[in-house]
Each structure stands twice: as structure tokens, then as C-alpha cells.
Amino acid sequence: MGARWARCVALSLAWVACAAAPAGSPPAPPLATPCDPLLLKRPPPLPPNVREYEAAVAQTARALSELVDQGAADEVRAAALARAAARAPLQPPPAAVALGAPQLHLGVLYISDPPTLIVFQQNNSATLQQFWRTLASAWNASVVLWSNAWYSCEGSPGWWGGTAAARGAGPVRAAAAIFRRIPALPCEETMYEWLGGPPMCDPITTDCEALPTENEENRLEYRCKCSSGHWHAGGDAWVRGGRLAQGGRLNCTPCGLGSQPAACLADAYRASLLAANLAGILLCIVIGFIIFKKRKCKAVAMGMWTVLEVVLLGAMLMYGSAASQYISVARWRCVAGAWLRELGFVACYGSVVLRLWVLLAEFRTRKAHRWTPRDAEVLRIVAAMVLGAGCYLSAFTATTACDEDASAGCARAAWHHVTAAAELLLLAAGLRIAHAARNANVPFQERGWLAAALWAEGLCGAAWRAAALAGAAPERSALAAAARAHLSSGAALACVLAPRLWHGYRTRSLAQEVSRRGPAEGFGAEGEEEPTSEEVRAELKRLYVQLEILRNQTLRRDNPHISKRRGGRKPPHRRFSLQKKGSREKALQARRGGKNKASSQSVVEASEAGDASRTPEDSVCSVEGPSHYTEGDTQA
């Protein structure tokens, strides 16, 4: 359905262009000053939006094939279709468009600047041979082809490069080619004759570019500068070939201990960013070992230590995506950065969202046996999310092309927009869950910290996508990638792991302080005298009574078995597990002794009364269980 719709749109575009074209547009005469073309052996760097170029040329070839199928293809309509394709919103814009249908002996070439229409039967000079060869190269191919660059004098002299595609089958097959101008190309041996000899710059430590000129004797000139990781006393700017002919050969020195800081500032800057990213990876590894060692501690065990390890793994992958920006090959840099970033994001923030879901499930389950998702269930869901992200990234890798230039990034921006939208949707779902669990009583304020991490990542992702839409292209900047990795991973580490680690450290510090102070501190006057046995017994009695009161309050708080009505009281005929009991052994002994109910009740009451008078050494550590005291017993 989508292919049929695209075909209809292309056909309508062709008919509108044909209707707008003049009826008898005469072909342009041949150029007066032709020159021999120079075909290079190396393919030129592809444009950043390579996929848009390929889609445009395939669509133009399909539109011409539709005209041939309807029997309406001629030079006038083909020229109108070429003009319409030349106005396509591509960057850089098309400099020329060629269309051809050999079975109809139809071939036109439209050059945008200056506007020139060339018909194949009327102008087939040597200077135009490369345009027609590029058009014919895709005739027997089913994919879009890219040609090598060449120097041409058509219009204004300069470097040209093109892409061609053919669509249709049999007698309705047609081909189209879209050409672009290239301002400069790397030097190669084919240019040496036009440059007047080899460039006077070191091919190992310098970068050389060839530029077209308006001089008829020397149509090309070159310029050189130090390559990445090298420096020269004259600076890092481009040096023209004429200046090198007077001053001598340009040789650069590798950056090292004896290099100038100002000349190698860019390399030191890149090295510092790489060191920061590697430090983040090392920090994640160290925290992972700490979490594994403290996995049985209360602060770590309550947060599902396996899920915390997955969060650390995701943060480490996001740091690795920033470090992958230093891969020299653009294609591998593009693929590695996307895979590490998205897998790390899903593992890290997917685990955060699932942890919020676990808190919400515990909060909404108000039964005697609460249902709590286990670690294995959460890990299975995270694995499914990572698998889905892997399938998406496989499609991304199969359809995305990257520029061979080291300064360019991934070509197609539509993938980045879709990926960013998916990330923001996942964060929005997590914030919705956090809002639903806002009234949950969660230890360590975990819900608030997790929501803060999602908010921080959401703002970072929105700012990143806004910069990309504004044309800043943050995917190509190593600084932007490092800043994004540190904000994303730092927010997860600070908000998810830091509160738990701090609580564990604080608890351990308090325990060590109490052990250093000792039990006798604070009993005497200013702690100077040794406490007596009676003072110790009174202090222990007071502490045990307070602990018992707090224990009862904690058991009764949020207990689903206690009714909220009538102050939490139960009918007198119902027994409750927290009701006050006496010594069971003494009651059994009284019954075995043959006493009646009244005497046994008095024995129980007497035993309860005697319990309150006993010291903690006699009652708390006995088999009978802890004693229950009244508030009056706490008065010393």
C-alpha cells in the first residue's frame, strides 16, 4: 500500500512538472570551451544524508518508468521531471539531474547552475561522457550506485560526483542520476599531473586536499595541514601549495612530551574526554563489586541487588557509547555508538522503571499475603526489553549508512528522531508509575530518588533532541556525547545507588560509634564514675521497655489484620496475636496441680505482676519471651 501511494505521488509530481514546463524548450548549445575530464580512482566522501539522496534518485527513476509505461515519455516531460528533481530539498542541493530510457533513445541532462538543458542525441561531447556513464552504470543493477569523482568544465569547473538508480522491468525500464558538486577532495596520484607534481607535504603526517581553480593552465591547486595527533610550529591551519613551493616541504611532528601545548590542545582535549569516559566505566565496575559484596545488607537487599547490577551495567554501556566516538572508522563509530547507547539506556532506565513498578505493586496489594515481583521476574522483563532493543538496532544497522569522512556521523537523522521518541516514551511511562505510587511508604525515599533520575534523563534527552532539530548535530561531537553519557549515567548512579550506599555507610558508622562508646558511657555524672549494678539494671530496664513499646507500635502500624474502625479494636470474642499474655508454663503447671479456674487466673495475674518487677536479665533472655511493661515502669 505504501509503495503504491509513493508511486502515485511520484507520478503526480511528474505530471505537474510537465504541465509547468514550456512546450518547446530548445536545447542549450554546446559549451564553447570544453576541457578533458579527470576521473579519480578513489570514491569521494558520501554526503551526510546519503539515504535521502538514494531515495530521491530511486523515486525519480520510478517516475520516469511510469511515464514510459503510459507512453507519455518524451524529451519535454523528461526535462520537466529533471527540473523537479533538481529542486528536491537535499543538502547539499543537487547540481545536476540526468534521465534516460534507451529503448526510446531518450536521454536528458539538466544542470542547475547555470540552468542548462542538454539532450543526449544533440550533445554527446567528451566532457559529458562521465555524466552519461554514471547514468548507464545502474542499468543492470538493482541497487543504487555511487560513482567515483571526476573533474569537469561543465558550468563552472569543479569536482563532481553522482548516484544513479534504475527502476522498472523490460521495455519500461528507466534510469536516473543525481549529481552534486564537491568543494575539495583528498589528493591522489591521478591529480599529480594537473598539480604540477607531487604535493610538497608529507603524506603520512599531513592531510592534502585538491581544489579547483579558474586558471586554465593549472586547473587544480592543493593545500595541506597537519593530521590529527601531529603538530607544526607554523600552526594547524591549511597551507597553500604556492607557499609550500617557496618555504619547503611540510613535515609535522607527532604530539608527545616535547610538543607545544597550544598546537596539540585539540588532542589533549580529546584525550581528557576519553579519560573521563573510561573513568566512568571504572567507577561502575568498582560500585558493582561493592554491591555484590554488600548484597546481603538490608539497604542493598531491599532494592534487589541483581537489578542494581543491571543498572550499573547499563550505565557502563552508556559511558562506552561516548568512548566509541574516538573510533577512527566512521561506519564502525556510528554502529558501535548507537548499539552501546540504546542497550545501555534500556538496561539502566528500564530497570529503574521496573523497580518503580515493583514498588507500585507492593503498595497496591493490601492483603495478608502480599504479592511481590521477584528478582527473576524483573530480570526476565529486562531481558525482553533488551532483546526488543537489539532487534530495532539490527534494523538500524542494516539500513543506516555512514559517511566515510571522520568528521561526519550517522547519515540518516530519522532513526535518531525515532530512537529519541522511544526513550522519552519509556521515561514518561516510568514517571506515570512514580506518580501512581506517590503515597506509598517506601524506605530510604526510594520512589522520590527514582523519579528524580527519570526527570533528569528526560530533560537531558529533550535538550539533546532539540539541539539536533536546530541543526547542531550533537551526534558528531565528542564533547556532546561525553556530556550526555555523564548526565545520563551520573543521574542513575546518584539517584539510584548513592542513597542506598550512604544508608549502609551511615548504619555501619553508627554501629562503630556505639561499640567505641561502650555500655557504661553516659550512666554516671558526666561519664566519669563507674556505674553501679543498680544503675545498669535500671538503664537496661528502661531501654527494653522502650524497645517493646516501639515494637508493638511498628507491628500495629499498617497491619491489614487490624480494622481501621473503632480505633483498631477487635471484638472481645476474637483472639489477636498481639494480645497480652502471661507465662504459659506457669499456667500449665497451675492446671496440672488441680487448681480451679479462679486460682489459675490468679496465678497468671500474679505471674504477670511478677514479670513487671523482674529485671531484664531474668525475663527477656528466658524461654518465656520478652516481658511487657507499662509506662509507669519507665519512670526512674
N, C-alpha and C positions, 0 to 999 in steps of 0.2 A: 504494500500500500504506500509506504514512504517513497520507494523508488518510482512508482507511477506518479506520485504527486510531484517529485522533483523533476521528472521528465516533462510533465505538463507546464511547470513553471519555466523550465528552460525553453520550451517551445514558444510559450507566450512572450518570453523575453526576446527571442529571435524575431518573432513577427512584429513586435513593437519597434525593434531596432530597424527592421526592414522598412516599415512604414515611415519612419522618421528620416530615412536616408533619401538623398536626392535621386531622381530617376536615372539620370545619365551621368554619373560621376566619372569624369575622364581619368584615366590612369596617369600617374605622375611620370614625367620623362626620366630617363636615366640620369644619374648624377654625373656632373662634368669632370670631377677629379677623383676617379677611383684609385684605390690602393690595394696592394696584396694583403690578404688577411694573414694573421699569425695564430695558428692553432696550438694550444698548450697541451702538454701531456698529462698534467695533474688536474683533477676536478676542482672547481672553485669551491670556497666555503658556501654551504647552503644557507638560505635566508632563515631568520628565526622562525617565521611562520611557514615552514616548508609544507605542512599538511594543507594549509589554506591554498597554497599555490597548486598543489596536486589536485585538490578538489575542484578548483576553478578550471584547470585545463581539461580535466575529465568531463566536466559539465559542458564546456564549450564544444568538445568533440561530440558529445551525445546530442547536443542541439543541432549541429550540422548534419549528423546522421539522420535525425528526424526530418530535416528538410530534404535530404536525398531520398528518403523513403517515400515522402509525399510528392516527389517530382518537382519541388519548388526551389531546388538549389541552383543558383547561378552566381555570377560574379557580384552582382549588385547586392543580393541578400547575404552572400558570404562576407562582403566588405562591411555591411551594416552589423553583422554579428561580430566581426573582428573589432569594430569600433566599440561596441557594447562591452566586449570582454576587456578591452583596454581601459575602460572606466571602472573596472572592478575595485572595490575598496581593499586593496592589498598593500602591505608595507614590506619592502619598497614597492611603489606602484609599477605596473607592467610598462615596459618601454616599447614593446612591440608584440604583435599577435599575428600568427600565421595559421591559415586554414587550408586544408587540401582534401580533394576527393579524386584520386587518379582515374577512376572509371569514367568520370565526367570531364577529365582533363581540366580540373578546376584547382587553382592554387592562387591564393592572395596573401600578401604581407602588408600589414598596416603598422607604420612607425609613428609613435605618439609625438615625438619632438625632434624635428618639426613634423607636423601632420603630413604623412606621405603614404599613398596607397600604391603598391607595386603588385602587378599581375604577373604570374609565373610565365605565361606564354609571351609576354611583351618585354620582360626584363629578366634575363637569366644570366647576369654577368658573374664574373669570378668573385667579386666582393659579396655577392648574395648567396654563394653556394653553401656556406655554413648554415644559413637560416633554413634553406630547403633541406639540407642533410639532417638537421635536428628534427624537422617536421617528419621526414621519412623514416627516422630511426625507430619510431614507435609503431610502425605499420604492422609488423608481425609480432609485436609484444602485447601481452595482456596487462602489464603494469605500467605505471608512469615512470619514464626515463628522464634522467638528468644528463645533459651534455657537458663536455669539457668547455672551458672558457676559451675565447678567441678575441683577437683584436680586429676591429672593423672600422672602416671610414664612413659607414652609412650614417647620415645625420651628422652628429658631432663625433669625432674619433674617440674611441674608448674601448674598454673591455665589455664583452657581452657573455651572457650565459643563459641557458634556457631549459625548460622542461616540456616534454611532449607526451601525448597520450592518444590512443586510437580507440574508438568505440563503434559498435555495430558489427554486423557479420555479413560476409558475401558482398553482393552488389551495393549494399547501403553502408558499407564501412567508410568512416571518415576520420581524419586526424586533425589535431590542433596542437599548437605550441605557443607558450607564453615566454617572452624573453625579458630579462632585466639587465640593467647596467650595473657594473661592479666598479667602484671607485679605484681600488688598488688590489693587487694580487701578489702573493709571495713570489720571490724571484726563483727562476729555474733556468736550466741550461738552454732551453729553447729561446729565451729572451736575450742571450748574451750578444748575439749578432746585432740586434737592434739597440742594445745598451752600449755598444762600443767596446765590449769585452766583459770579462767577469767583474762583478762589483768589488770595490775595494773595501770590503768588510769581511770579518771572519765568519764563515758560515756556521761555526759551532757555537760561538758565544754571542752572536748578534742575530737580529731579525731584519730581513731585507724585503722591501716592497717595491713593486714596479708601478709607476703611474703614467697615464697617457699625457702627451703634451701636444701643443699646436704647431710645433716645429716640424716642417716637412722632412728635414734631414735626419733628426733624431726624434722619432715619434714616441719614444719611451725614455723615462728617466727613473732613477731609483733613489731610495733613501734607506738609511739603516739606523738602528738603535740597539742598545744592549738588551739581551733577552732576560727573562725572569731569572733571578738569582745571580746576576752579574752587574758590574758597575764600571764606570769610566770617569776619569777626572773631569771630563767636559760636561758631565751631566747625563741624564737619561732621556733627553729629547731626541727627536728624529734629526738626522744629519743628512743633508743632500749629497748626491754623488759628486756634484761640481766642487763642493767644499772638501770632500774627501780626496779628490784628484789633486788639490793643491796642498792639503795638510798631511796626507799619507793615509795608510790603511788603518781602519778602526778595529782595535782589539780590546775586548773587555775582560775584566778580571772577576773570577768568582767571588761572591760575598763570603767573608770569613773573618778571622780575628784582625787582620790588617786592613779591612775595608773601611771606607768612610761611612759613619752612621747616617749622614744625610742621604747618601747615594743608595744605601741599602735599607732605607727606612721602610719601604713597602714590604720587603722580605721579612724584616724583623717584626713588622706589624702582623703579617700573615702567620709567622711562627708563634707569636704570642696568642693569637686566636686559636691556633691548633693546640697549643699547650693548655689553654683554658678548657677546650672541649675534652682533651684527654684527662685533665684533672677531674672534670665532672664524671667521666666514666670510672675513674679510680675511686672517687667518693662513693659512687653507687655500689661498687664491689665491696668496699670496706663496710658500708652500712648493711649490705646483705649478709656478711659474715657475722656482724653484731646481732642482727635479727635472728639468724639461725642459732646462735649461741644462747640468746635470751628467749627462745621460743616458748619455754615453759613458764616465763614470768607472766604475771596477771595482766600487765599493761599490753604485752605483745600477744598473748594467747587469746585475749578477748577480741582483738582485732583481726583474727585469722592470719597467722604468721605466713601461711602459704600465699595468701592474697597479697600481703605486704611484699613478699619476694617478687611476685609478678609485677607489682607497681615499680619496684626498683629495676626490674628487667626492662620494662617499657621506658623508664627514664634514661637508662643506659643506651637503649637503641636511639632515642631522640638526640642524645649527645653524639652518637655515632653518625647520625644523618648530617649534623653540622660539620663533623670532621671529614666526611666524604666529599665536601666541597673542594678539597685540595687534591683530588684525583685529576691527573693531567688530561686523560681522555674524556672529552665532553659527554660522549654517549654513555660510558660507564658511570660517570659522575651523576648524570641525570637519573639513571635507573637506580643506582645504589642509594642516592639521597631520598628518592620517593619511597622505596621499599622500607628503608630504616625508619623514616619519619612516620609513615602510616601504621606500620606494625607496632612501633613503639607507642604511638598515640592510642591505638586500640587496646594494647595490653595495659597501659598505665591508667588512662581515664576510663576505659571500660571496666576495669577492676574497681575504680572509685565509685562509678555509678552502681555497680552490683553490690558494693558494700552498703551504699545508701538504701538499696532495695532490701537488703537483709535487715537493716535497722527498721525499715518501714514494716516488714513482715513480722518482726518481733513485737513491734508496737501495736499492730492491729490485731494480733492474736491474743485475746483475753480469755484464755481457757486454763483449766487446771494443768493440762499438758500442752505447753506452748510448742508450736511448730517453728523450728529454726532451720534455715537452709544450712547444710553442712559445707565444709570446705571443698569436698569433692564435687558437689553440685555446682558451686560457684566456679570452680576451675573448669568444669566441662562447658559452662556457658561462655567463659572467656576464650576457651579453645575454639568454640564455634564462631565467635566473633572474629578471632584472628584468622580462621580459615576463610571466612567470607571476605575479609580484607585482602587475603592472599589471592583469591580469585579475581577481585577487582584489579589488583596490581598486575596480575598476569595479563589481563586485557590492556592495561595501560602500557605494559612493556611491549606487547605485540603490535600496538598501533601508534606508538609515540616515536618520533624521530628527533634526534638532537643535532644541533649544529656542530660541525667538526671544529669550529673556532673555539679556543679555550675560554674566551670571554663570554660565550653565549650559554644559555641554559636550555631547558626543555622547550621544544618548539611550540607545541600546541597549548594555548592557555586555557582552553575549555576544560581540559582534565583537571587543572588546578582549581577552577571555579567549582566543579562538581565535588572534588575532594573536600574543599573548604566547607561547602554546604553540608556535606555528610558529617564533618566534625562538629559543626555548630548544632546540628540536629541532635547528635549524641549528647552534647553538653546541655542542650535545652531539656532533653528527657531527664538527665540527672538532676537539674535544678528543679524540675517539676516534682520529682520524687523527694528531694530535700524539703520542698515546701509542704508536701503532704505529711512529712514526719516532723514538722516543726514543734509539735507538742510532746514529742517522745522524750522520756527521761533517759538520756544516753550518757554513760560515764565518759570522763575526760573531754566533754564537749565535742565529741567526735563528729556529730552531724554538722555543727557550725563550721568546723575546720574543713570538712569535705566540701561543703557548699562554697566556702571561700576559694578553694582550689579550682572548682569549676568556674566560678566567676572570673578569676584571674586568667585562666586559659581562654575563656570565651572572649574577653576583652582583647587579649593578645591576638587571637585568630581573626577577630573582626578588624583590628587595625592592620594586620598583615594583608587581608584581602582588600581593604580599602586602598592601601598603598599600591597593590597590584592593579586595581581598576584605574587608579590615577595615572598609571604608566610608569611607576618607579621600578617595576620588575625586581622585587626583592629576592626572587628565586636565584638570581645571578650574583648576588652579593654575599661574600663570605661573612662579612660583619653582620648583615641582617640574619643570616642563617644561625650564626652563633648566638646572637641576642635572642632569637626566637627559641632556640634549644634551651638556653639558660632560664628564660622566663617560664617555659612550659614545664621543664623538669624541676626547676627550683621551686615552683609553686606546689608541685606534687610532693617533693621531699619536705618542704617546710610545713605544709598544712596536713599531710597525712602521717608522716613518720616522726617529725620533731616533737609534737605533744606527747606521744607515747614514750619516746626515749627520754624526754625530760621528766615525765612522771616516774619512770623507773629509776632514773638517777636521783630524783628527789626522795623517793621512798628509801633507797639504799643509803642516802646521806643521813636521813633522819634516824634510821636504824643504827648507823655507826655512831651518831652523836649520843643516842641513848645508851649504847654499850660503853662509850667512853665515860659518860657521866656516872654510871654505876647506880645501884639501887638506893644508896644511902644519901645521895646528894639532895639537898632541899629539906631534910627532915629536921635537923637541928636549927639552932639560931645561926643564920647566915651560912649554914652548912659547915660550921667549924667544929662542932662536937659530934661524937659518935652517937647515933640514935640508940635508944633503949629498945628492948624487945617489945615493950608495950606500945611504943610509938610505931614500930614497924608493923605490929599486928593491926593497930588502928588504921594506919595508912593503907595497908593491903585490903582491909575490910571495906574501906570507903571506895577504893578503886574497883573491887569486884562488884560492889553494889551498882556503881555507875555503869560498868560494862554490862551487867544483866539488864538494867533498865534500857540501855541503848539497843541491846539485842532484841528485847521484846518489841520496842518501837519499830525496829527495822523489819521484823517478821510481820508485824501487823500493817506496815505501810504497803499499799498497792497489792494487798493479798486478795486474790479473786474469791477466796472462800469466805471472806468476811463481808457481810452485807454493808452497803453504804448507808442504809436507813437506820434510824434509831441509834445513831452514834456507833454503829458497828456491832451492836449487841445481838446475841443469838437467843432464841427461846430457851427457857431454863431446862427443858427436857432434852436438848441436844448437847452432846459432848463435843468439846473443841480441844484440839491438840495443844493449845497454849494455856489451858486452864491450870490453875494452881493445884499441885499435887503434893502429897506428903511422902513419907518414907514407905515405900511399898513393902519392903522386907519386914518392917515393924508391924505393919497392918496384917501381913500374913501370919507373923508369929502370934499376934493377938488372937486371930481367928483360930489358929491351931490350939491355942491354950484353952478354948471352950468359953471365951467370954462372949457376952451378948453384943448386940449391935451398938448399944449405948456406950458400953465400956470400950469397944473397939474405936468408936468415934472419938471418945475422949483420949484414947491412946494416940490416934492420928493427930488430934489437935495438939496434944502435948508434945508429940514429936515435931510438929510444925513450929510450935512455940520454942522448943529447944533448939531447932535449927537456926533460928534467928539469933540465939545467944552464942552459938558456936563460932569459932574463928574460921577464917578461910582455910587454914591448914587442915582443919578437922572435917570440913564439909565439901569444899569444892573439889578436892582431889580424891574423894571417896567414891565408892561404887554407886552411891545414891544419887549422884549428879549434883549440879550446882544448886545452891540454896537461893531462895527468893527473899529479898529484904524490902522493907518499907522505907519511905522517905525519912521516917524518924530515926532509923538506924544510921543514916548518913551524918547526923549531927554529932560532931565531936565535942 
